[in-house]
Amino acid sequence: MGVTENTSSPTFSIINEYIGHHNQVIYHSDWYRLKGVQDAIEAGVQDILENQNAYCFVEWPEIAEELLNTCLH
């Protein structure tokens, strides 16, 4: 997807943001440490999922699956 910088697991940061080809925003999130939907919202997960101009890749989506269902368009 054109990301040229080093990437790393977002296990501790929850969300990593990268810029790809043509300034495309790419979010990589790891929900393993989240305790549920409210925790995910507080971490900013809902905001990235609602960004229709970005790609979102999610590890452990079952932790707050309800957010995925509400953000699908």
N, C-alpha and C positions, 0 to 999 in steps of 0.2 A: 504494500500500500504506500510505499515511498518513504517510510520513516527511516531517517538516516542516523538519528541519535541512538545511543545505547538504551536498551529497554530493560526493565526489571519487573519482578513480580510486585504487584501492589498489595501484598499480604498485610503490610503494616500501615501503608498510607490509604488503603481501601480503593483509591482511584488514582490512576496515572493518566495523564493527558499527553498525547503526541500529535504532531502535525505531519501529515503525509503529503502526497502529491497535490498540487494546486491548493495548498493551505487547507486541506481536508482535516478536520478535527477527528481524532480517534481516541476513544476512552477505553481503557482496560481496567476493569474493576474485579476485585476479589472479595466476595461477601463472607468468607469463612469465619471471620471474627465477629460478624454482626449477629445480634441476638434476635433479630426479627425485623418487621416492617418499620417500626418506629425508629429503631437504631439506624436503619438504612436511610430513612428520610433525613435524620439528623446529620448523617455523613455526607449528604448531598447527592445520593444515588438517584432520587426522583428527578432532580434537576437535569442530570446528564441524560437520563432516559427520555425526557421530554424534548431534548434538543433534536429536532428533526433534520438538522444539517450535519449530524455527526454519526459516526459508526460507534456502536457500543458493544464491547465484548465482555462477557460476564462469566466469572468462575463462581461456582456454588450458587446458582440462581434460585435453587429451591429454598434458600434462607428467607427470601422476601419475594417469592413468586408473584404475589398479588400485585406488586408494583409493575412487573412485566406485563401482566394482563391489562392493567389500566393505561399503560403507555403505548400499547400497540395500536397502530393506526391503519 
